[in-house]
């Protein structure tokens, strides 16, 4: 019983102090102001823009994602696995990396303009789509393509193709088969993907702030501006309540659609329905899908390439000039923090956030895995805990809550709850916020691995005299080591790439990589531009390495005996 109470206490105390209490303070601040912000026409226009740009982004993502999902689900061709990984990798990219990539590709000094200058000379047209709605929508499609590919393509790959063949035998055309057979079966998955994309784009912050310019503002961008620039915490809190209500409502509908996406039919194993493209039309479809994915992914290689290209007159070819600048204080300012120091800060914060997320996530995963808790403690009590299942459901709902709470809203909550004279002065709030944002991913990685452990292994350990704590340390944790590695990498990458919470909470002497990249992109000069691209390339490399390790380890993380 003591073990069970201790397992429940750790996540409950952490979530109450660092999630529920800040959210309650936002609610109090928003309600205390009487919502005067909603009589302001500008605030209403921000809410309206947030809604319709999310709808437009969702439609464009579905338009690009559904053909890609079909090709990856139904065709088998050389490079299919690499194309799938390439299509899903952007989802884990930090927002500042994406912004730096689009600047490197489409900015005034970007690769596209350089190519046009090389072709047309001095009369070359200048393309600069930054600070426009178009580049924001393009970045949203770039980010969320993987959502459609994974959700819709995952279900499409296991649908039995004999249903479509039967429709064709009965005289249905391709269009009629798609409309009357395939789309109704895929409708729950398409709805869930669309709702998830809407949820992500409705809460878009970094993309709009860094690529949209001062004229475009979503609710989250306006929360940041009202907090950091106008110092109107009441208006920011009222907007945060609107953001929370919208995201939680969308998340509830998404959960309902996700449960309905399990089709009550005999499904095929994943990949069993894939076939080689045999006709010219099929190859054109596969080639078009590959070209679409490669074009959407172009900002990432453009970022790496541009970081190695000097803008200094007379310097040609590849150079490491911008990487050497990362440790320099070129202005000689006493208050300047070199980018390499920001890199060290980010690694330190990410390590602390990973440790904290695991210390809270492991007890939370045990608390949500009722059979594991009972099998560990069964030798010490046979009594049933009253309300245990209700407590587990409540805890699970609270743990998943950070998915609907954005980093910028969480940062606002910490400012309202703990500042300015209190804990807000401590840099420790940054890893705490990062650990909280990563907690749902950590728990989701650990829970299946704990459930997969054969209870007879624990029973054998009890027979040999091991107590509950020893069983956890010597039996459970070694068996779930791959899942622990995946959970730790998730927490590390979330912390390393966070922009919203760090932007509000980071002190000037402890900046993180995303904050420094955003500052450098906003300052004139080739050196600032080059350093931002160099830092973005480093951050992209670390994130991609973590993503590859996760993809390699994850299939084995739930294969414990």
N, C-alpha and C positions, 0 to 999 in steps of 0.2 A: 504493500500500500504506500509506504514512504517513497519507494522508487517511482511508482506511478504518479504520485502527486508531484514529485520533483520533475518528472518528464513534462508534465503539463505546465508547471510553474515557469520554467525558463522562457518558452515562447510567449506565454501570456503576459509576463511582466515586461518583456522587451516590446511586444506589440502595443501594449497599453501605454507605455511611457513614450514611445517614439513614433507611433502611428495614430492611435485613437485619441490621445490627448492633443496633439497638434491639429488633427481634423476637428475636434470639438472646439478648439480655440478659433479656427477659421469659421466654423458655424456661428459661434458667439459673435465674432467681429462682423460677419456679414449680416446677421440678423439685427445687430444693435444699430447698424446704420440705416435700417429701414429701406434698403435697396434704392437709394436716391440715384444710383448710376443708371438705372433703367429708364429714367426720364431724359437721359442725355442721348441725342440723336447719334452722336459719334459712337457711343458704346453699343447702341442698337445696330448700327451699321457694321460694327466689328462682329457681333454675334451672327448677323445675316451673312457676312462674307465667310465666316467660319463654316457655316452650314452648307452654302452652295459650292464652295471650293472643295469640300469633302465629298459632296455628291458627284461633282465633276471628276475628281481624282479617282473615285471608286469606279465610275463608268469607264474611264480610260484604262485603268488597271485591268478590269475584266476584259476589255477589248483586246488588250495585248496578252493577257494571261491565259485565256481559255484556249486559243490555238496552241500555245506552248504546252499547256497541260495535256491537250489531246495528243500532240506529237510525242511527248515524253512518255505518255501512258500506253500508246498503241503501236509505236514503231520501235524497232530494234535496229540500230545502225552504229557504225564506228564513232566513238566519241560521245555516245549518249550519256554515260556516267559523268564525264567531265562537263558536258553541257548542263546536266541537272545540278551538279555542284556549283557551277558558275551562276546559274539562275537563282539559286537559293542563298549564295554567299552574301549578297548585298544587305540582307535583312539584319545581319549581325554587325554591319559597319557602323562605327560612330558617325554621328551627324556631321561633325566638323570635317571628317575625312571625305564624306560625300560632297560637302560644300567646297572644300579645297579642290576636289577632283573636277567639279563642274567649272570652277574658276580656271583651272589649268587647261581645260578643254575648250570652253566657250567664252572666256574672258577676253579683254582687249589684247592681252599679251599671251593668249592661249594658243594651243596647237592649231586649231581651225583657222584662226587669223594668220598665223605664220604660213600655213599651207596655201592660203589664198594669196598672200603676198608673194610667195615663191612662184605661183602660177601667173598672176596678173601684174606683178610688179607694183610700181607706185600707184597705179590706178585700181588696186585691189579693193573690193568692198570690205568695210569693217563690220563684223558681226559681234554684237555685244547684247546678249539676251539676259544678262544678269539684272537683278532688281525688277523683274517682270513676272507676271503670273505664269507665263509659259514655262519658265525654268523651274518654278515651284511645282507645277503639275508634272513635269518630266521627272523631277527628283522623287515625287511621290510614287510614280509608276516604277521607277528604278528600285525604290525601297520595298514596295509591296507586291511585286511580281511573284516573289517566292511564296507568299501567302496563298495565292490562287493556284500556283503549281503544286504545292504540297497538299492542300485540302481537296481541291477538285481533281487534280491529277492522281492523287492517292486513291480516291474512290473510283475514278475512271479506269484505273489499271486493274481493278479486281472485278469489274462488271463482266458478266458472262456475255461474250460476243454472239452467242447463239440466239439471244433475244433479237438483236438487230438482223441476223440472218433469217430468223423466222418471219420478221416483218417484211423483209425483201421477198421471201418466197410467196407471201400473201399479196404481193403486188405493190407494196409501199415504195415510194421513191426515197432517195437519200435524204431529201429535205423533210419528207413526211416522217421517216424513221427517226431523224434527229428531233423533230418537234413532238412526236407522239410517244416515243419510246425512251430515247436517251436522256433528253432534257428533264422529263418528269422524274427519272431516277436520280439525276444529278442535282435536282432543284434544292434539296436541303443543304448539300455541300456548297453549291454556288451561293445560296443565301447566307450561309455562315461565313464564307470567304468575303462576300461583299460587305457584310456587317462588320467584320474584323478590320477590313481595309478602311471603312468609314470611321471606325473607332480610332484607328491610328492617325488618319489624316485630319479628323476633327480636332485631335489634340496635338497637331503639329506645332512645334515650337522652333527648334533649331533650323529646320529647312526654311521656314518663312523668315526668321530673323536674319539669317546669314545670306540667303539668296533672294529674298523678296524685297529687301530694302526698306526704307522708312515709310513708304506709302502703303504697304500691305501689313495687316495685323490680324492674326487669329486671336481667340480668347486667351490662349496661353501667352502669346507675345504681349498682349495688352496687360495681362497679370504682371509680367516682368516689368513692363514700363511703368505701370502704376506703383509697383513696389520699389524699384531701384531708382527711378527718375523723378516721378511725381510725389513719392512718399505718401500715397493715398492707400493705406492698408485696408480701409473699409471698402473702397471700390474694388481693390484686388481680391478681397475675401468674398465679396458678392459674386464676382466673376468666377472665382474658384468653385463656389457652390453650384453655379450653372454648369461648369465643366464636370464636376463630380456627378451631378444628377444625370447628365447626358451620357457620360461614359458608363455609369453603373447600369442605366436602363438598357443601353446597347449591349453591355456584357451579359445581362440577364437574357435578352432575346437571343444572343449568340449561343449561350449555353443550351437553350431550348432547341435551337436549330441543330446544334452539334449532336445532341442526343438523337434527333430524328434522322441524322445522316447515315445511320446504320440501316442498310436496305435489307428488308426481310426476303431475301432471295439467296439462292445458292451462289456464293461468290467464288471467283477463281483466285488462286494464289497470285500475289503481286508479281507482275511481269509475265505471267503465263499467257496473257492475251496479246502480248506484243509480237509483232511480225515484221520481217524486213520490208522496206518499201520496194515495191516491184514495178509500179507504173510510173510514168513520167510525172503525173499529177502528184503522186505521193512524194517523189523526190523533190519536186518544187515546194511542197508543203514543208518537208523536213528542212530544205535549204533556207526557206523563208524564216522558219522558226530560229534556226541557227544564226542567221543574219540579224534578226531582231534582238536576240539575247546579246550578241556580240556588240551591237550598237549601243544597247542600254548599258552594258558594262564598260563602255569606252572611257568614262571618267576615271576609273581606277588605274589602268595602265597609263593614261595621260598624266595623272598625278605623279607617278613614279618617274616617268620620262621627263616631265617638265622640271622636277626637282634636281635633275642632273644636267640641265641646260642653263647656261649663264645668260643673263640679259646685259652683262657688261659689254660695252662696245670693244671690239677687237678680240674678244674671247670666243672661240669657236669650239664646237665639239662637246663631248661629255666632260663634266667637271664636278668636283665635290666641294665647290666653293661655298654653297649654302649650308652644307653639313658642317664645315669647319667654323662657320659663323655662329653655330648654336651655343658655343661656350663663351662667346665674346660679349663684353659690355662696350659696344661701339660708341655709345654716347658718354661714357664715364659717369653715369648717374649713380648716386648713392642708393636710389630707390629702385633701380632696375634689377630684375631677376632674370638671369640668363635662361634661355629655353631648356638647356640641359638640366638646370635646377628644377624647372617645372617637370621635366621627365622623371627626375628622382622623386619629386613630391607625388606624382601620379603613381609610381611604382610602390611607394610607401603606403599611400592611401589604399591602393588596390590590394596589397598584401593584408593590411589591417581589416579591410572590408571582407575579404575572403575568409579570414580566420573567424571573424565575428559571425558571418553568415553561416558558416559550418557549425559553430558552437550553438547557434540558435536553431539552425535547420535540422540538425540530427535529432535533438529532442522533439522538435515539431513533427518530423517524419515518423518517429516512434509513436507519438501521441495519435497521429492519424492512422497508424497501422495497428489496429486493435489486437489482431491475432498475435503480432510480434510482442506487444507489451504483455499480453496474458501468458504467452509461452515462456517469456523470460521470468515472470514473477509468479507463475502458477505454483511453484514449490513453496511459496511463502504465504499464500492466501487462496482460499477457495470462494471467498465472498464476492458477490457482484457489486460493483460500484454503482450507486443510484445515479441515474442521469448521465452515465458515461457516454452513451451514444449521442445524446443531445449536445453534450460538451464537445464531442469530437466534430459534430457538424458545425457548431458555432466557431470552433477554432479553425476548421478548414475554410470557412467563409472569410474570417479575418485574415488568414494567411494569404488568400488569393486577392485580397483587397488592394494591395500595392499595384496589381496589374491595371486597375482602373484609376489609380492615383498617379498622376504624372510627376516627374522629378521637379518641375517648376512649382507645382502645387505643394509638394512636400517641402520644398525649400521655403515657400511662403509660410507654411504651417510652423516651421521651426523658428522663423523670424517672429511670428506672432506669439508663439508659446514661450520661447527661450530668450528673446532679445528685447532691446539691445544690451542691457547690462549683464545678462546672465551667461549661459553656456554658449551663446552665439559668438563670443570672442574666442572660443576654443576651436582649433582645427579638427578636433575629434568628431565634430558633428558631420563632417563630410563622409568618413568611412561608415558612420552609423547610418546615414541616409542611403549610401550605396549598398550596404548590407541589407537594408530593408527592401530596396528595389529588386535586389537579386534573390531575396528569400523565396518567392514562389517558384523560381527556376530550380533552386537548390532542393526544395522539398519535393518537387515533381520528379527530379532526378533520383532521389533517394528512396521514395516510397515504393516504386515497383521492385527495386532490388531487395528491400526488406521483406516485402510480401513473397518474394521468390525463394526465400530461405526455407529449406525443409525443416519443419519444427522438430523432427526426430534428432537433428544435430544438436539442438539446444537440450533436448531431453537426455541425450547421451552425456552431455557436459554436466547436467545436474546430477545424473547418476554417479559421476566421477567426483562429485563434491563441489563443483563450481557454483558460486553465488551469482545473483543477477548482474552485479557490476562486472564480475569476471567474464561472464558469458558475453556481455556486450563488447568488452575490450578484446577478448581472445577468440571469439567465435564470429560475432556479427560483423564487426568492423573489417576484419581481413576479407570476409566474403563479399562485402559491398565496396571493396577498394576501388574497382573501376567506376562505380557510380559516384563515389566520393571525389575521384579525379574529375569527372564530368561536372559535378556540382561546383567544385572549386574553380574550374575554368570558366564556368558561366558567371560566377560571382566576380572573378578577376576581370573578365572582359566588360561586364556591365559597369564596374567601377572605373576601369581605365577609360572608357569611352563616354562616360556621363558628362553632359554639358549643362543641363538645366539646373540641377541642384548645386553643382560646383560654381556656376555663375553667380548664384545668389549667396552662397555660404562661404566661398573661398576668400580668405584674407589676402590683401595685396602681397604680403611676403610669402604666401604659400599657394601660388597659382598652380593649376593643373595643365596638362597638355592641351585639352580642348579649349580651355579659357585662353591660353596663350595663342593658339592658332587663330581663334576668333579675333583677338586683339590685333595680331599681325595682319590678318586679311583686311581689317578695317583701317589700316594705316598706309599712307602712300610710300612709294619707294620700292625699288627693285629688290633691295636687301630684305625688307620686311616680307615682301611677296615670296621670295625664295626660301626664307626660313620657315614660313608657314607651310609651304609645299614639302620641305624636307621633314618637318615634324609630322605632317600628315602622312607622309610615306612610312615613317617609322611606326606610327600608330596603326596604319593599315597592315603593315607586315606582322606586327604582334597579334593583331586581331585575326588575321587570316591563319596564322600558325595555330592559335588557340582553336579556331573553328575546325581546322583539319584534324587536330588531335581529338576534338569532341566527336567528329564524324567517325573517326577510326575506333575510338574506345566505346562509344555509346551502344552499339549492338551487343557488346559483351557485358555491359553494365547491369543487365537484368538476367544474365545467364548463370546466376549462382546456383549451386547444387541444392 
